[in-house]
Amino acid sequence: MKALIICAGRGSRLSSLTESLPKPLLELLGLRLIERVILSLREAGIREFYLVLGYRGEQIKAFLGDGKNYQVKIEYLENPDWEKGNGISVLIAKEHLKEKFLLVMADHIFDPELVKDLLRQEIAMDECLLAVDTEPAEYQDISEATKVKLSDSKIIAISKELGDFDGLDCGIFLCTSAIFPALEESIKRGDDTLTGGVRVLAERGKMRAFSISPKFWIDIDTEKDLVKAEKLLLKNLSKPTDGPVSKYLNRPLSTRLTRFLVRTRLTPNQLTFISFLISLLAGGLFALGKYPALVLGGIMAQFASILDGCDGEVAKLKFQKSDYGAWFDAVLDRYADALLILGACFGHWLVYHQLSIWLVGFFAILGGFMNSYTAVKYDAIFIQNQRSPKFRIGRDLRLFLIFLAGLFNQVWMVLLLLAILTNLESLRRLYSLKPKSEIVLKKELESSL
């Protein structure tokens, strides 16, 4: 499967930003718009791209190159009539795309899962498929959107002026070569837009709709749209398995920090290591045993917890997620957890010479490790069922309790609480997941047969 991306327009409603820069090169959370489109499609499995250039096309070409930096292949097509309708830009690719292909706009930001769902659809070689948002979110500017009227799964009308409509045109198409003669027919009628070609196919009963709701997408037409897109991308960083501390404290703070970090050259793995070093320093402060050091150590442990969320957020926003990165993060988290508790135990023993702190610390470390280990299966069950756990005891809560231990000088009591809570939670998960795991295993066996 190849993708055709239309990058030819000027973006007149963003003229204050596009005087010297083409719209596809506008920045959004550390990446240019065109980079976000390409990387979103790459995540959906697309590796070969045709980009149709027009306004300041040489800048786009110089910035992206041949695509090797993105592990894709990019070829460029020139549209000398880029000031005309976008249907002409699509028609430029007629001789290059003979099989099914994906058609997207360079200024549309979307969830890669949307494209994965679209690519699973079957279409005949004389029809095309348009992604349609049948349940538009409140952030969508319906007055400026192209609307569609549906009959079953077929598009019967499409226009910005439709009063009675069933959804919004997302600007993402699964096309066949049938789109090209439809565009030629539309141009003969005096309409050189892509919408005109869709209208021709709709008249022939060959334009189908695919509902993407509730997947995320937004068309960047104005500076307000850029601001909305940034807020929505940051909001979508939350996870269904976020614990209470992550949900209400860490995530609101980490996303604000991530908003800055994505514009730096720091990689997710570097952020993971920095978080580990801060935890290590926090453990050293706890080991001093003095109250001022405990307070500072607790604050640093909580900051490390917040920063620990930033590595995954940056990875997601910049399409730098990797299995190694997730494993690297998990390994350093376990070391950080153990060193924090050991530091707290040593500092408490140094001041109070209370030997029971070592036994309590041992079970706190053991419970933390088992809590993290059992969370893998526990979270997978909830994600598979598209649910969120009612209450989750995870690393966010453990580090917050350590923060409180330093703040209120209650190391022994907090470690005892951690020892009890984490081990009981691990046992509860073992008990509660037994029937669910057997059901999942049975389904996997049935599907393999």
Helices and strands as residue ranges (DSSP letters): E 2-7, G 12-14, G 23-25, E 27-28, E 31-32, H 33-43, E 48-53, H 57-64, G 68-70, E 73-78, H 86-91, E 101-105, E 108-110, H 112-119, E 128-133, E 147-151, E 154-159, E 167-175, H 179-188, H 194-203, E 207-211, E 217-219, H 223-235, H 244-245, I 246-250, H 251-261, H 268-288, H 291-317, H 323-352, H 356-384, H 395-408, H 411-448
